[in-house]
Amino acid sequence: MGASYTAVVIIGLIFDLVLSWLLARQADLPLPLAGALGFVAAVFLNYVLWEKFTFSTGGFSSRRLIRTYLASLGALVIRVAILFLLMPLTIIADPILATPAKLLIASGTSFALNFFFIRRVFRT
């Protein structure tokens, strides 16, 4: 389970960061909003992949999907709060690289929290 969970999380993280970056840079959305939208889309992708490859629960469940989103809500709040705090800071001088750097910091922090929440959703 550990390797497939990690693979799903990495796929979801890449999807999340690319979508968030595109929304922030190309659609000109505020970074916290772009980060939240990328996160929400990635949670759905992760849920589908966890059901199919990681936890082999026997099928899709709207109950588990809702519980996955509820479990991820705490991580999302942390992530958006961190993005708000990082917005005015210059982490990297290059503005093109600054957005992904801020997203990585916020994502890494929320990832750790989300790991514990998600394990509980699929354990029950």
N, C-alpha and C positions, 0 to 999 in steps of 0.2 A: 504494500500500500504506500509506503514512503516514497518510492521512486516515482510512481504514477501521480501521486499527489503533488510532488515537487514539479514534475513535468507540466501538469495542468496549470499550476500556479505560474510557472515561467511563461507558458503560452499566454495565459490571461494577462500577466504583467506587461508583456510586450505589446499585446493588443491594446491594453489600457493606455500605456504610455504613448504609443503611436497615435491613437485616436485623440487623446487629450492634447497632445502637441499639435496635431492638425487643427483641432477645434480652436485652440488658442492662437496659433500663428496664421492659419488660412481663413478661418471663419471669424477671427478677431473677437472671440469670446473672452471674457475675463478669466484669468487662470483658475480661480477657485471653481467657477462654473464648468469650465472645460474639464478640469480634474474630476469633478463630481460626475459629469456625464460619461466620461471614459470609465470611471470606476463602476457605475451602474451597469453599463454595457458589458464590462468584463466579468462582473459577478454572474450575469446570466450565462455567458460563455463558459465560465468555470463550472457553474452548476450542471450544465448539459454534459460537459466532459467528465465531471466527477461521477455523475449518474452512470454514464456509459463505460468509463474505463477504470475509475479508482475504487468506488465503493460497491459496484455491481449490485445495486439494491433491487433489481428486478423490474425496473421501469421508472418512468417519470412520475413525479408526485407533486401536485400543486401545493400540498402541505409542506413538503421539504423545500420547494422553491421559495415559498413565503418565509419559511424559517431561515433559509439561507440569506435572503435579503434582510430580514430582521437582525440576524447575527452580524451581518456585514455593516449594518447601520452605525454601530459604534466605531468601527474602523473608518467609515466614511466621514463621520463627524470629526474624528481626529485628523484625518487627511486634509479636509477643507480648512480646519483651524490652522494647521501647519502652513498650508498654502497662503492663507491670509497673512500670517506672520512673516512669511518669506517674501511676499510680494515687493515690499519696499527695499529689501536688501539686495546688494550686489554681491552675488556669490561668485560669479564668473563675469569678467568684463564683456565678453562677447554675448550680445543679447540673443543670438540664435542658440547658443549653448546654455544660457542661463535658464530658459524655460525647462528643458529636459533635466537640468541639475536640480531644480526645485521640485519637479515632479518625482524624481528619484528619491529625494530625501523624504518627501511626504509619503510616497508609496512604500518605502522600506519600513517606515514607522508603523503605518497602518497594516502592513502585511503581518508583522509580528502579532499584533492584536487579533487580526482576523483569523489567523491560524488556530488559535485556541477556541474561538467561537464556532468555526465551521466544523471542527472535529466533534463538537457536542451535537450539532445538528444531525450529522450522519451516524452518530453512535446510537441514537435513540430510534 
